[in-house]
Amino acid sequence: MPMRLLARSLLALVPMLLLACAMRPPAEVQAALSVSPDLAAQSPSDVAVMPVQDATTERRAQPYVEEIREELARTLVRRRYAPLAARLVDAALSGQPKAASVTDVAVLSSHVGRFSEDAILGVRIQWWDETQIMATGRLRLTADVTMISSKDRKVLWSGSFSADVKAGGEGPAPLDRVERIRDASLRFSQQLGEQLPARRMDGR
């Protein structure tokens, strides 16, 4: 094929590629989460959200875990739960040995009643990929999650959650790399929190 015709063909592909990128949803999620009937039956209100744990190989999520936790708490409010203040949870955890896994049922059970809570929620980030954050604005994460009842230590919600999230959502992504990662990680937290069934208000 002559070079001029080849160049024209390549140029013709550019709008198609841009359109394909634009059509991709701002968040693609895969959830393998189990909800126990006890969640609706008990309808826990006050939830102690444990510090989000970064279990990734290079600990790349660590600079963002506190904000992820805060955004998760805000999302829980929209789901009609009442997350306890992080400072109160952290104060009650002061001096306690660091858990190997904050989503382990035995670990969460060991803290039952420490926060005057109805339920305890742990999130552990297992995988974090920010390699495409500047090229496409997308961040890929996987996290494990466990929520237990403080009434009887039963597991109310648990499993694995993965998301491929675009910084900026449907709009433009922030220009700064750190801000892109931060924005995408908060959107991931929102997506995770929205997987939790909204709290039933009847009879409470």
Salt bridges, closest charged atoms under 4 A:
GLU28 OE2 - ARG24 NE 2.96
ASP38 OD2 - LYS154 NZ 3.99
GLU58 OE1 - ARG60 NE 2.81
GLU66 OE1 - ARG69 NH1 3.67
GLU67 OE2 - ARG182 NE 2.63
GLU71 OE1 - ARG74 NH2 2.66
GLU71 OE2 - ARG78 NH2 3.98
ASP90 OD1 - ARG69 NH2 2.95
ASP129 OD2 - ARG140 NH2 2.42
GLU130 OE2 - ARG60 NH1 3.91
GLU130 OE2 - ARG177 NH2 3.23
ASP164 OD2 - ARG24 NH2 2.59
ASP164 OD1 - ARG138 NE 2.68
GLU179 OE1 - ARG182 NH1 3.83
ASP183 OD2 - ARG187 NE 2.62
ASP202 OD2 - ARG200 NH2 2.57
